[in-house]
C-alpha cells in the first residue's frame, strides 16, 4: 500500500450503489441507512450483519464499542491503520480489500481454452456465469447485478485445479457482456490482493482501500 492509495477517498454514492448490488448478488435484505453507515442484515451464521462506511469517522469507533456479539462486520473504505486504532479489544482485521472501478469496457479478450464451456443463467436482477470443465465439474463462477448504469461484480472464483488458464478473465468478460445488455456501463467490485492484479490487467483501477473488522466467534459458531 502506498501513501497515494491510503489517501484515496471513496465516492459515497458509488459505495451505496455497490452495497445495493452486493445484496442482490447475495440474496440478502436490501441495505438501510443507519447513522453514517449502510447496514445489511445478512443473517448468516458467520455474518449476522454488516455496516458499510464510505468514509472513516468517529462513528466507526463508537459503533465498534457498542457491538459485543461476534460476526457483526464493520466495512470501511479507509486504510487499515486508520481503522484499527479506534477498535476495542477483541476486534480483528480481515485480509485487505480493494474497491475497484472500471469506467469503460474491459481490456483484452478472454477466449476459453479447449475443454471448457460457459453457462449463463439468471434473471432480471442477477446473472450467474459458470465455466464447466470437460469432466462436468464447475471450474469457475461469478455473478453480476446491475444498479442503474453500474454493474456490480461479485463472488468471482476459480477452483484451484483450474487456475492460471485464463478462466477468470473469460468469466469476467462474459459477465460484462451480459451486464451491458442490461444497461451496465461502469463496473464496481471489491477485490482481494490476488484479484486486484487480475482486474488491473483488464483496465480496472483502485477506487479506495477497503478494510474489514469483526469480532470472530468460536469455531463452528
Secondary structure, DSSP 8 states (H G I E B T S, - for coil): --HHHHT----HHHHHHHHHHHHHHHT----EEETTEEEE---BTTBSEEEEESS--HHHHHHHHH--STTEEEEESS-HHHHGGG--TT-EE-S-EEEEEE-S---S-----TT-EEEEEE-SSEEEEEEE-TTS-EEEEEEEEEETTEEEEEEEEE-GGG-SSSHHHHHHHHHHHHHHHTT--EEEEEE-HHHHHHHHHTT-EEEEEEEEEE----TT-
